């Protein structure tokens, strides 16, 4: 009954896919294929992924966590995480420049 599918994700007992005929997100019972439910319609959907809290990596801390003085990552204005969550770069709001300590803005 479904002719054109885009993307496919499997989670627990269901397959999730996009019906490219009408752009509906479908949930299909992966064991019998008869339990098909339309969950939503998204314009231009081409791919689908399932995110669930149990599958996410727990990060206990990161470089931009607020320090005891209420400053994110020890930065006086803005803290930016690098590609490694344990490293950060401090930046300043418009009109300020970063001090020589790499944390305070003047």
N, C-alpha and C positions, 0 to 999 in steps of 0.2 A: 504493500500500500504506500510505501515511501520510495520514491524513485531516485532522488538526488540528495546525497548526504555530503556535508563538508565537515571535516574534523571529526574526531572521535575520542572520547575520554571514558575510561572505565573506573567506576568507584563503587565498591561493595557489590550489591546485586544488580547494578544498573549500568547501562551504556548511556552516555550523553552525547548528543550530536546536533548539528544544525541541518535542518531541511532547507536546501538551497532553493526549492521551489517557492516557499513562502517565508523564509528566514525565521522560522520558529525553532526554539530550543526544545529538543525532545528528550525525554527520559524513557528508556526502553528496558524492560526486564531482560537481563542478559541470559536467563535460563530458559524462558519460554517464548520471548519475542512478542507475545500478544498484549502485554500490559504496556501500552504506549500512551504517554501523557505529554501534552504540550505545556511547557513551563512559562515561556515568555516569547516575545517577538523582538528581535534586534535587527535594525537596518544594517546592511553590509557585514553581517557576521560571516566569517569564513573559517574560524577555528574556535575550539572550546577547550577549556582546561578546568579541572576541578581543584579547588583549594579547600582544605579542611584543616582545622587547628591541629589535629593529631599528626598530620603529615608535615607540619612546619618545624623547622629547627628552632629550638629554644635558645635565645641569646640572652645570657644572664646580665651582661653589661656591655656598654659600648662607649666609645671615646667622647661622645657628646652628652653623656649623662650629667645632670645638674650636680655641681659640687656642693660642699657644705655652705658656701656663701651664696647659693642660688644662681650661679653662673654656669651656663651649659658648656661642659668640657673645659671649664676654666677660662672661657673666652668672655670678654666684656660685652660683646654685641652678638655676633653670629658664629655658630659652630657648624662646620660642614664635615660630614663623614667622608672618608676616602673610600676606595674600593675595598679596603680591609676595615671592618667595623671597629677595630682597635686603634686606628689612626684617625686623626682629624686635622683640620686646618681652620684657624680663626680668621674671620673677615669682619669688616666694619661697615656700618650703615653709611649711606651717602653723606659726604661732607666730613668724614672722619678718616684718619689714616692709622694703620696698624703700627703700634709701638715696637721698639727693638726687642721686647720680650716675646713677641709673636702672639700675644694674648690680649693686651689692652689696646684700646682705641683712643686716639687723641684728636 
